Amino acid sequence: MKIFENLKLKFIKDTIWLYFSFLVFLVSGLAINLIILFSHGIDDLGVFIQIYTIYLIWSQFSTFGIHDSAQRHVAYYITDKKVLNQIKLGAILNGIFLGLFFSVGLYFFAETIGETVQSSAVGIGLKLISPAILFFSLNKILLSILNGERKIRLYSISQSLRSFLLLLFVIWISLNYRDSYNLAFSFLITEFILSAFLLFFINIKPFLNASTKQLIYWTKFHLVFGFKSFPIGFLYESYLKIDILMLSIFLTDKNVGMYSFAAMFFEGVYQIPHIIKTNVNPVLVSIMKKENKIKIDKFIKSLFLMTIIITSLCLVIIISIYPFLNSLFPNNLIRDTYFIIILLSFGLLFYSGFIPFDFIFLQAGKPLTQTFLLLINTGANIGLNFLFIPSYGIYGAAIATSLSLILSGITLYIFMSVLNFIAK
């Protein structure tokens, strides 16, 4: 029990910092959507969301799971400063090389992607955003290093800075440019500034004394681990955006914009258990390194119920307030999307308790098991969206997403039970 006593106070403090960054993210995200909606229109909001969604998924290729390897092994070797420096530098070098490669790749494939989703504006926006892939990849690795070191305050400040800068540049671009694809520049400028900020505060001087042999070892190690865990990040990001991607293929920019507006509230609540997971991941590594499975079970149960309670309270507030916003938005947008909020809430409420631990196999050093689990869940999500969207449109996407979240909770519990990650 001693390990829990030592971790409890820091865990609480870190959680407060994470929720501070979440609040900034939530306010900024809401403001960005409203600014685009009122300064451009619902169609342009749909274009922006599609650019953002494809950008996030494409970035998974450039990080290639390196950030997962960095986070886990920084946490695992946290007391060995010499090894720690090798781990960090190996991850950063991989991030720079892969980021450059896939930035160029996105630039050349941008028009083809735009044609696939039947939106030339999306294609142009992806070309503009392509250089941001390099900086986004580097930032994701640097943030994972901070998380592994449990420097949650700096991690949270960095995430808050990203949210604030993105909002600031969206406002500036909206005031100076009419075409919505120009908003893609906001990501590029934001990630560039964030990279400079993180590199300034993360001490890289010890890297200059790095052993060439050890550096080569960890560079290769990250690539091998990343090769195993890459499908995890790719499937996870794709899993959360499948509804948007499928709507982009089947329906119009306007439909995507309407659905995205409602899903924005759902994603805001989803971030609550996701933030808890950010704090839990390095703790899980520490516990599984030092303690037995029974204590892991107690740790899981102590957060499962708390997460569901917090999530349910937030969902009740949103469902209660949402209808009263109808007079503030044009063309009955609130009325036409209210049912989407309700449908998505069912799935999120069920799955929320599992979210803090849905990467438990990766933290246990079992990336292939984690990949297999996500492959099942992602495949089911694609199938459900393909089944429901043609018949029910944006409501079909909400039904499919909600059902897939319920299925994900069930499959995670089954996997944990079979592999004895919970007490018998």
PEBEL-V909921 format. One record per pair of residues at least 12 apart in sequence whose ideal C-beta (glycine too) atoms are under 10 Angstrom apart, sorted by the first residue. I is the first residue (numbers start at 0). J is the second residue. If there is no record, write none. Layout:
# PEBEL-V909921
((I;J) (I;J))
This chain:
# PEBEL-V909921
((0;290) (0;294) (0;297) (1;289) (1;290) (2;282) (2;285) (2;286) (2;288) (2;289) (2;290) (2;294) (2;298) (3;282) (3;286) (3;290) (3;294) (3;297) (3;298) (3;301) (5;285) (6;149) (6;281) (6;282) (6;285) (6;286) (6;298) (9;149) (9;151) (9;278) (9;282) (10;149) (10;151) (10;275) (10;278) (10;279) (10;282) (10;302) (11;278) (12;151) (12;152) (12;278) (13;146) (13;149) (13;150) (13;151) (13;152) (13;154) (13;155) (13;274) (13;277) (13;278) (13;281) (13;282) (14;151) (14;155) (14;274) (14;275) (14;277) (14;278) (14;279) (15;151) (15;152) (15;155) (16;150) (16;151) (16;152) (16;153) (16;154) (16;155) (16;156) (16;158) (16;159) (16;274) (16;278) (17;151) (17;152) (17;154) (17;155) (17;158) (17;270) (17;271) (17;273) (17;274) (17;275) (17;276) (17;277) (17;278) (18;155) (18;270) (18;271) (18;274) (18;275) (18;278) (19;152) (19;155) (19;156) (19;158) (19;159) (19;274) (20;151) (20;152) (20;154) (20;155) (20;156) (20;157) (20;158) (20;159) (20;160) (20;161) (20;162) (20;270) (20;274) (20;277) (21;155) (21;158) (21;159) (21;162) (21;267) (21;270) (21;271) (21;273) (21;274) (21;277) (22;159) (22;162) (23;155) (23;156) (23;158) (23;159) (23;160) (23;161) (23;162) (23;163) (23;166) (24;155) (24;158) (24;159) (24;161) (24;162) (24;163) (24;165) (24;166) (24;267) (24;270) (24;274) (25;162) (25;263) (25;264) (25;266) (25;267) (25;268) (25;270) (25;271) (26;162) (26;163) (26;166) (26;267) (27;159) (27;161) (27;162) (27;163) (27;164) (27;165) (27;166) (27;167) (27;169) (28;162) (28;165) (28;166) (28;263) (28;264) (28;266) (28;267) (28;270) (29;166) (29;263) (29;264) (29;267) (30;162) (30;165) (30;166) (30;169) (30;170) (31;44) (31;47) (31;51) (31;162) (31;165) (31;166) (31;168) (31;169) (31;170) (31;173) (31;182) (31;185) (31;263) (32;44) (32;47) (32;48) (32;169) (32;256) (32;259) (32;260) (32;263) (32;264) (33;260) (33;263) (33;327) (33;328) (34;166) (34;169) (34;170) (34;172) (34;173) (34;174) (34;182) (35;47) (35;48) (35;169) (35;172) (35;173) (35;179) (35;182) (35;256) (35;260) (36;256) (36;260) (36;328) (36;329) (36;332) (37;173) (37;328) (37;329) (38;169) (38;170) (38;172) (38;173) (38;174) (38;177) (38;179) (39;173) (39;176) (39;177) (39;178) (39;179) (39;182) (39;256) (40;179) (40;252) (40;253) (40;256) (40;329) (41;252) (41;253) (41;254) (41;255) (41;256) (41;257) (41;259) (41;260) (41;328) (41;329) (41;330) (41;332) (42;118) (42;120) (42;179) (42;251) (42;252) (42;253) (42;254) (42;255) (42;256) (42;257) (43;120) (43;173) (43;177) (43;178) (43;179) (43;180) (43;182) (43;252) (43;253) (43;256) (44;179) (44;182) (44;252) (44;253) (44;255) (44;256) (44;257) (44;259) (44;260) (44;263) (45;118) (45;120) (45;121) (45;179) (45;243) (45;246) (45;247) (45;250) (45;251) (45;252) (45;253) (45;254) (45;255) (45;256) (45;257) (45;258) (45;259) (45;260) (46;113) (46;116) (46;118) (46;119) (46;120) (46;121) (46;123) (46;124) (46;178) (46;179) (46;180) (46;182) (46;183) (46;247) (46;252) (46;253) (46;255) (46;256) (47;120) (47;121) (47;124) (47;169) (47;179) (47;180) (47;182) (47;183) (47;185) (47;252) (47;255) (47;256) (47;259) (48;121) (48;240) (48;243) (48;246) (48;247) (48;252) (48;255) (48;256) (48;258) (48;259) (48;260) (48;262) (48;263) (49;112) (49;113) (49;116) (49;118) (49;120) (49;121) (49;124) (49;125) (49;240) (49;243) (49;244) (49;246) (49;247) (49;252) (49;255) (49;256) (49;259) (50;109) (50;112) (50;113) (50;116) (50;118) (50;120) (50;121) (50;122) (50;123) (50;124) (50;125) (50;127) (50;128) (50;179) (50;180) (50;182) (50;183) (50;186) (51;124) (51;128) (51;165) (51;182) (51;183) (51;186) (51;240) (51;243) (51;259) (52;116) (52;121) (52;236) (52;237) (52;239) (52;240) (52;241) (52;242) (52;243) (52;244) (52;246) (52;247) (52;255) (52;259) (53;105) (53;108) (53;109) (53;112) (53;113) (53;115) (53;116) (53;121) (53;122) (53;124) (53;125) (53;128) (53;240) (53;243) (53;244) (53;247) (54;105) (54;124) (54;125) (54;128) (54;129) (54;131) (54;132) (54;135) (54;183) (54;186) (55;135) (55;186) (55;236) (55;237) (55;239) (55;240) (56;232) (56;233) (56;236) (56;237) (56;239) (56;240) (56;241) (56;243) (56;244) (57;101) (57;102) (57;104) (57;105) (57;108) (57;109) (57;112) (57;125) (57;128) (57;129) (57;132) (57;135) (57;233) (57;236) (58;98) (58;101) (58;102) (58;105) (58;131) (58;132) (58;133) (58;135) (58;136) (58;138) (58;139) (58;190) (58;232) (58;233) (58;236) (59;101) (59;136) (59;139) (59;229) (59;230) (59;231) (59;232) (59;233) (59;234) (59;235) (59;236) (59;237) (60;97) (60;98) (60;100) (60;101) (60;104) (60;105) (60;132) (60;136) (60;229) (60;232) (60;233) (61;93) (61;94) (61;96) (61;97) (61;98) (61;99) (61;100) (61;101) (61;102) (61;104) (61;105) (61;132) (61;133) (61;135) (61;136) (61;137) (61;139) (62;90) (62;93) (62;94) (62;97) (62;98) (62;101) (62;132) (62;135) (62;136) (62;137) (62;138) (62;139) (62;140) (62;143) (62;225) (62;228) (62;229) (62;232) (62;233) (62;236) (63;93) (63;94) (63;96) (63;97) (63;98) (63;100) (63;101) (63;136) (63;221) (63;222) (63;224) (63;225) (63;226) (63;228) (63;229) (63;232) (63;233) (64;93) (64;221) (64;222) (64;223) (64;224) (64;225) (64;226) (64;227) (64;228) (64;229) (64;230) (64;231) (64;232) (64;233) (64;361) (64;366) (64;370) (65;89) (65;90) (65;91) (65;92) (65;93) (65;94) (65;96) (65;97) (65;98) (65;136) (65;139) (65;140) (65;143) (65;218) (65;221) (65;222) (65;224) (65;225) (65;226) (65;228) (65;229) (65;232) (66;90) (66;93) (66;94) (66;136) (66;137) (66;138) (66;139) (66;140) (66;141) (66;142) (66;143) (66;144) (66;146) (66;147) (66;221) (66;225) (66;228) (66;232) (67;90) (67;139) (67;140) (67;143) (67;221) (67;224) (67;225) (67;227) (67;228) (67;229) (67;231) (67;232) (67;280) (67;358) (67;361) (67;362) (67;366) (67;369) (68;86) (68;89) (68;90) (68;93) (68;140) (68;143) (68;147) (68;217) (68;220) (68;221) (68;222) (68;223) (68;224) (68;225) (68;226) (68;227) (68;228) (68;229) (68;361) (68;366) (69;86) (69;87) (69;89) (69;90) (69;91) (69;93) (69;94) (69;139) (69;140) (69;141) (69;142) (69;143) (69;144) (69;145) (69;146) (69;147) (69;217) (69;221) (69;224) (69;225) (70;90) (70;139) (70;140) (70;142) (70;143) (70;144) (70;145) (70;146) (70;147) (70;148) (70;277) (70;280) (70;281) (70;284) (70;358) (70;361) (70;362) (71;86) (71;143) (71;146) (71;147) (71;224) (71;228) (71;280) (71;281) (71;283) (71;284) (71;358) (71;361) (71;362) (71;363) (71;364) (71;366) (72;85) (72;86) (72;87) (72;89) (72;90) (72;144) (72;147) (72;217) (72;220) (72;221) (72;224) (72;284) (72;364) (73;86) (73;87) (73;90) (73;143) (73;144) (73;145) (73;146) (73;147) (73;148) (73;149) (73;281) (73;284) (74;143) (74;144) (74;146) (74;147) (74;148) (74;149) (74;280) (74;281) (74;282) (74;283) (74;284) (74;285) (74;288) (74;362) (75;147) (75;281) (75;284) (75;285) (75;287) (75;288) (75;362) (75;364) (76;147) (77;147) (77;148) (77;149) (77;281) (77;284) (77;285) (80;205) (81;205) (81;208) (81;209) (81;210) (81;213) (82;213) (82;217) (83;144) (83;147) (83;148) (83;205) (84;202) (84;203) (84;204) (84;205) (84;206) (84;207) (84;208) (84;209) (84;210) (84;213) (84;214) (84;217) (85;205) (85;206) (85;209) (85;210) (85;212) (85;213) (85;214) (85;215) (85;216) (85;217) (85;218) (85;220) (86;144) (86;147) (86;213) (86;214) (86;217) (86;220) (86;221) (87;140) (87;141) (87;144) (87;147) (87;148) (87;201) (87;202) (87;203) (87;205) (87;206) (87;209) (87;217) (88;203) (88;205) (88;206) (88;207) (88;209) (88;213) (88;214) (88;217) (88;218) (89;206) (89;209) (89;213) (89;214) (89;215) (89;216) (89;217) (89;218) (89;219) (89;220) (89;221) (89;222) (90;137) (90;140) (90;141) (90;143) (90;144) (90;147) (90;217) (90;218) (90;220) (90;221) (90;224) (90;225) (91;137) (91;140) (91;141) (91;144) (91;198) (91;201) (91;203) (91;206) (91;218) (91;221) (92;140) (92;206) (92;214) (92;217) (92;218) (92;221) (93;136) (93;137) (93;140) (93;217) (93;218) (93;219) (93;221) (93;222) (93;225) (94;133) (94;134) (94;135) (94;136) (94;137) (94;138) (94;139) (94;140) (94;141) (94;143) (94;221) (95;133) (95;134) (95;136) (95;137) (95;140) (96;133) (96;136) (96;218) (96;222) (97;132) (97;133) (97;136) (97;137) (97;140) (97;222) (97;225) (98;130) (98;131) (98;132) (98;133) (98;134) (98;135) (98;136) (98;137) (98;138) (98;139) (98;140) (99;130) (99;132) (99;133) (99;136) (100;132) (100;133) (100;136) (101;129) (101;132) (101;133) (101;135) (101;136) (102;128) (102;129) (102;130) (102;131) (102;132) (102;133) (102;134) (102;135) (102;136) (103;129) (103;130) (103;132) (103;133) (104;129) (104;132) (105;125) (105;126) (105;128) (105;129) (105;130) (105;131) (105;132) (106;125) (106;126) (106;127) (106;128) (106;129) (106;130) (106;132) (107;126) (107;129) (108;122) (108;125) (108;126) (108;129) (109;121) (109;122) (109;123) (109;124) (109;125) (109;126) (109;127) (109;128) (109;129) (110;122) (110;123) (110;125) (110;126) (111;125) (112;125) (112;126) (112;247) (113;125) (113;126) (113;180) (115;244) (115;247) (115;248) (116;243) (116;244) (116;246) (116;247) (116;248) (116;249) (116;252) (116;255) (117;247) (117;248) (117;249) (117;250) (117;251) (117;252) (118;180) (118;247) (118;251) (118;252) (118;255) (119;180) (120;178) (120;179) (120;180) (120;181) (120;183) (120;252) (121;179) (121;180) (121;183) (121;247) (121;252) (121;255) (122;180) (123;178) (123;179) (123;180) (123;181) (123;183) (124;178) (124;179) (124;180) (124;181) (124;182) (124;183) (124;184) (124;186) (125;180) (125;183) (126;180) (126;183) (127;180) (127;181) (127;182) (127;183) (127;184) (127;185) (127;186) (127;187) (128;180) (128;182) (128;183) (128;184) (128;185) (128;186) (128;187) (128;190) (129;183) (129;187) (130;184) (130;186) (130;187) (130;190) (130;191) (131;183) (131;184) (131;185) (131;186) (131;187) (131;188) (131;189) (131;190) (131;191) (132;186) (132;187) (132;190) (133;187) (133;190) (133;191) (133;194) (134;186) (134;187) (134;188) (134;189) (134;190) (134;191) (134;192) (134;193) (134;194) (134;195) (134;197) (135;161) (135;186) (135;187) (135;189) (135;190) (135;191) (135;193) (135;194) (136;190) (136;194) (137;190) (137;191) (137;193) (137;194) (137;197) (137;198) (138;157) (138;158) (138;161) (138;189) (138;190) (138;191) (138;193) (138;194) (138;196) (138;197) (138;198) (139;190) (139;232) (140;197) (140;221) (141;154) (141;157) (141;193) (141;194) (141;196) (141;197) (141;198) (141;200) (141;201) (142;154) (142;157) (142;158) (142;161) (142;193) (142;197) (142;201) (142;277) (143;280) (143;281) (144;197) (144;201) (145;157) (145;158) (145;197) (145;200) (145;201) (146;277) (146;278) (146;280) (146;281) (147;280) (147;281) (147;284) (148;201) (148;281) (149;278) (149;281) (149;282) (149;285) (150;200) (150;201) (151;277) (151;278) (151;281) (153;196) (153;197) (153;200) (153;201) (154;197) (154;277) (154;278) (155;274) (155;277) (156;196) (156;200) (157;193) (157;196) (157;197) (157;200) (157;201) (158;193) (158;274) (158;277) (160;189) (160;192) (160;193) (160;196) (160;197) (161;186) (161;189) (161;190) (161;192) (161;193) (161;196) (162;189) (163;189) (164;185) (164;186) (164;188) (164;189) (164;190) (164;191) (164;192) (164;193) (164;196) (165;182) (165;185) (165;186) (165;188) (165;189) (165;190) (165;193) (166;185) (166;189) (167;185) (167;188) (167;189) (168;182) (168;184) (168;185) (168;186) (168;187) (168;188) (168;189) (168;192) (169;182) (169;184) (169;185) (169;186) (169;189) (170;185) (171;184) (171;185) (171;188) (172;184) (172;185) (172;188) (173;185) (179;252) (224;361) (224;364) (224;366) (225;366) (226;366) (227;361) (227;364) (227;365) (227;366) (227;367) (227;369) (227;370) (228;358) (228;361) (228;365) (228;366) (228;367) (228;369) (228;370) (229;366) (229;370) (230;366) (230;367) (230;369) (230;370) (230;371) (230;373) (230;374) (230;377) (231;358) (231;360) (231;361) (231;366) (231;367) (231;368) (231;369) (231;370) (231;371) (231;372) (231;373) (231;374) (232;358) (232;361) (232;370) (232;373) (233;370) (233;373) (233;377) (234;369) (234;370) (234;372) (234;373) (234;374) (234;375) (234;376) (234;377) (234;378) (234;380) (235;357) (235;358) (235;361) (235;369) (235;370) (235;373) (235;376) (235;377) (236;377) (237;373) (237;377) (237;380) (237;381) (238;373) (238;374) (238;376) (238;377) (238;378) (238;379) (238;380) (238;381) (238;400) (238;403) (238;404) (238;407) (239;262) (239;266) (239;269) (239;273) (239;377) (239;380) (239;400) (239;404) (240;262) (240;266) (240;380) (241;377) (241;380) (241;381) (241;382) (241;383) (241;384) (241;385) (241;396) (241;399) (241;400) (241;403) (242;255) (242;258) (242;259) (242;262) (242;339) (242;343) (242;380) (242;383) (242;384) (242;387) (242;388) (242;393) (242;395) (242;396) (242;397) (242;398) (242;399) (242;400) (242;401) (242;403) (243;255) (243;258) (243;259) (243;262) (243;384) (243;396) (243;400) (244;381) (244;384) (244;396) (245;380) (245;381) (245;383) (245;384) (245;385) (245;387) (245;388) (245;389) (245;395) (245;396) (245;399) (245;400) (246;258) (246;259) (246;262) (246;384) (246;388) (246;392) (246;393) (246;395) (246;396) (248;384) (248;385) (248;388) (249;384) (249;385) (249;388) (249;389) (249;392) (249;395) (249;396) (250;388) (250;389) (250;392) (250;393) (250;395) (250;396) (254;388) (254;392) (254;393) (254;396) (255;393) (255;396) (256;332) (256;393) (257;330) (257;332) (257;335) (257;336) (257;339) (257;392) (257;393) (258;336) (258;339) (258;343) (258;388) (258;392) (258;393) (258;394) (258;396) (258;397) (258;400) (259;336) (259;393) (260;328) (260;332) (260;333) (260;335) (260;336) (260;339) (261;321) (261;332) (261;333) (261;335) (261;336) (261;337) (261;338) (261;339) (261;340) (261;341) (261;342) (261;343) (261;393) (261;397) (262;336) (262;339) (262;340) (262;343) (262;393) (262;396) (262;397) (262;400) (263;336) (263;340) (264;313) (264;314) (264;317) (264;318) (264;320) (264;321) (264;336) (264;339) (264;340) (264;343) (264;344) (265;314) (265;317) (265;339) (265;340) (265;342) (265;343) (265;344) (265;346) (265;347) (265;397) (265;400) (265;401) (266;343) (266;347) (267;313) (267;317) (268;309) (268;310) (268;311) (268;312) (268;313) (268;314) (268;316) (268;317) (268;340) (268;343) (268;344) (268;347) (268;348) (268;351) (269;310) (269;313) (269;343) (269;347) (269;350) (269;351) (269;354) (269;404) (270;313) (270;354) (271;306) (271;309) (271;310) (271;312) (271;313) (271;314) (271;347) (271;351) (271;354) (272;302) (272;303) (272;305) (272;306) (272;307) (272;309) (272;310) (272;347) (272;350) (272;351) (272;352) (272;353) (272;354) (272;355) (272;356) (272;357) (273;351) (273;354) (273;355) (273;357) (274;354) (274;355) (275;302) (275;305) (275;306) (275;309) (275;310) (275;351) (275;354) (275;355) (275;356) (276;302) (276;306) (276;353) (276;354) (276;355) (276;356) (276;357) (276;358) (276;359) (277;355) (277;358) (278;302) (278;355) (279;298) (279;299) (279;302) (279;306) (279;354) (279;355) (279;356) (279;358) (279;359) (279;362) (280;355) (280;356) (280;358) (280;359) (280;361) (280;362) (281;362) (282;298) (282;302) (282;355) (282;362) (283;295) (283;298) (283;299) (283;355) (283;356) (283;358) (283;359) (283;361) (283;362) (283;363) (284;361) (284;362) (284;363) (284;364) (285;362) (286;298) (286;299) (286;362) (287;359) (287;362) (287;363) (287;364) (287;420) (288;363) (288;364) (291;422) (292;418) (292;419) (292;420) (292;421) (292;422) (292;423) (293;421) (293;422) (293;423) (294;422) (295;356) (295;359) (295;363) (295;415) (295;420) (295;421) (295;422) (296;415) (296;419) (296;420) (296;421) (296;422) (296;423) (297;421) (297;422) (298;355) (298;356) (299;352) (299;353) (299;355) (299;356) (299;359) (299;415) (299;420) (299;421) (299;422) (300;352) (300;421) (300;422) (302;352) (302;355) (302;356) (303;351) (303;352) (303;353) (303;354) (303;355) (303;356) (304;352) (305;352) (305;355) (306;351) (306;352) (306;353) (306;354) (306;355) (306;356) (307;348) (307;349) (307;350) (307;351) (307;352) (307;353) (307;354) (308;351) (308;352) (309;351) (310;344) (310;347) (310;348) (310;349) (310;350) (310;351) (310;352) (310;354) (311;344) (311;347) (311;348) (311;351) (311;352) (313;344) (313;347) (313;348) (313;351) (314;340) (314;341) (314;343) (314;344) (314;345) (314;347) (314;348) (314;351) (315;344) (315;348) (317;340) (317;341) (317;344) (318;337) (318;340) (318;341) (318;344) (321;333) (321;334) (321;336) (321;337) (321;339) (321;340) (321;341) (322;334) (322;337) (322;340) (324;337) (325;337) (335;393) (335;394) (336;393) (336;394) (336;397) (338;393) (338;394) (338;397) (338;398) (339;393) (339;394) (339;396) (339;397) (339;398) (339;400) (339;401) (340;397) (341;397) (341;401) (342;393) (342;394) (342;395) (342;396) (342;397) (342;398) (342;399) (342;400) (342;401) (342;402) (343;396) (343;397) (343;398) (343;400) (343;401) (343;404) (344;397) (344;401) (345;397) (345;398) (345;401) (345;402) (345;404) (345;405) (346;397) (346;398) (346;399) (346;400) (346;401) (346;402) (346;403) (346;404) (346;405) (346;406) (346;407) (346;408) (347;400) (347;401) (347;404) (347;405) (348;401) (348;404) (348;405) (349;401) (349;402) (349;404) (349;405) (349;406) (349;407) (349;408) (349;409) (350;401) (350;403) (350;404) (350;405) (350;406) (350;407) (350;408) (350;409) (350;411) (351;404) (351;408) (352;408) (352;412) (353;404) (353;407) (353;408) (353;409) (353;410) (353;411) (353;412) (353;415) (354;404) (354;407) (354;408) (354;411) (356;411) (356;415) (356;420) (356;421) (357;369) (357;372) (357;373) (357;376) (357;407) (357;408) (357;410) (357;411) (357;415) (358;372) (358;373) (358;411) (359;372) (359;411) (359;414) (359;415) (359;418) (359;420) (359;421) (360;372) (360;373) (360;411) (360;414) (360;415) (360;418) (360;420) (361;373) (363;418) (363;420) (365;418) (365;420) (368;414) (368;417) (368;418) (369;414) (371;410) (371;414) (372;407) (372;410) (372;411) (372;413) (372;414) (372;415) (373;407) (373;410) (373;411) (375;406) (375;407) (375;410) (375;413) (375;414) (376;403) (376;404) (376;406) (376;407) (376;408) (376;409) (376;410) (376;411) (377;403) (377;407) (378;403) (379;399) (379;402) (379;403) (379;406) (379;407) (379;410) (380;399) (380;400) (380;402) (380;403) (380;404) (380;406) (380;407) (381;399) (381;403) (382;399) (382;403) (383;395) (383;396) (383;398) (383;399) (383;400) (383;401) (383;402) (383;403) (383;406) (384;396) (384;397) (384;398) (384;399) (384;400) (384;402) (384;403) (385;399) (386;398) (386;399) (386;402) (387;399) (387;400) (387;402))
